[in-house]
Amino acid sequence: MSDRVEVVGLGNSMVDLIQQTDDAFLKNHQMAKGAMTLIDEARAERLYDERDNPRVISGGSAANTVFGVASFGVRAAYIGKVKNDPLGAAYRDDIHASGVDFSTPPANEGPATGRCFVYVTPDGERTMMTYLGASSYLSPIDVDETLVREASIVYLEGYMWDRQAAKAAFQKAGRIARAAGRRVALTLSDAFCVDRFRAEFLDLVRSGVVDTIFANTEEVLSLYQTTDFSFAIASLQKEGALAFVTRSEKGSLIVEPDGLTEAPAFPIKALVDTTGAGDFFAAGCLAGLARNADLYDCALLGALAAGDVIQRVGARPSRPLAEIARERRLLVPA
């Protein structure tokens, strides 16, 4: 097998600070439960001062996904921006330790490395308050054209659409990959993100830049401004792209222009923290797609990864996903 990178992800590089809390805390701090809210540096500093023994890991949606891809034994790379500061150094070390290629030069000036405060309530729901910091200063010059051109799949994070420079990097990577005949996947990231950029996300699909979509139920409903799930899925089918739509304990739906396929979720012992569930579902699917696995098997790999990470705090699997998959007789093709 070639040693070239198979999946490359572009995203916001965030240090995650994950802590358990209750609904009263969210209400007192005027947080929208279950959503991702962008905050400024001043509010980030206040929340940091109020932290209560959080778990600190290197995160960001696309970074979590490529971590998962690598955990399945599939070669992965990441393009994202951190600052040349202590948090940025820790972030780079953690990504490299996972086996992911991360060579984007850090910023020497400007905002500090980004961070995301993740608050997990007893029902397992996570609420995110995000200071983008240096992450949003990813720009087209940071896109390694050779890496993108040679990768089998380029994976793009919808959250990046909030800043013009990052958006331009996103578009550049998509164009290069499609020109080389590669798969370009987009995660819609968050229903509130879809609300902000609905028309632009749809244009990415309709213009042919994106050919694969990852979404959950709320995001696909937001995409088509409806409360009718069947209508939303029928509309998604008409776009002509491949899509994986997650439905929590109901599993996922594989959406193709000519048909729909349901795939189950894996049973779990207890729901602890939904942080990273969608990211790791995408990781399993991408690992399978990179190796030309059957779409149903791709969805099963995604369900396996998501089911593992939601049983513990923090978006990291309990052990290598390739090992867990072998035990379940789910193999990523060589």
Secondary structure, 3 states (H helix, E strand, C coil): CCCCCCEEEECCCEEEEEEECCHHHHHHCCCCCCCEEECCHHHHHHHHHCCCCCEEEEECHHHHHHHHHHHCCCCEEEECCCECCHHHHHHHHHHHHCCCEECCCCECCCCCCEEEEEEECCCCCEEEEEECHHHHHCCHHHCCHHHHHHCCEEEEEHHHHHCHHHHHHHHHHHHHHHHCCCEEEEECCCHHHHHHHHHHHHHHHHCCCCCEEEEEHHHHHHHCCCCCHHHHHHHHHHCCCEEEEECHHHCEEEEECCEEEEECCCCCCCCCCCCCHHHHHHHHHHHHHHCCCCHHHHHHHHHHHHHHHCCCCCCCCCCCHHHHHHHCCCCCCC
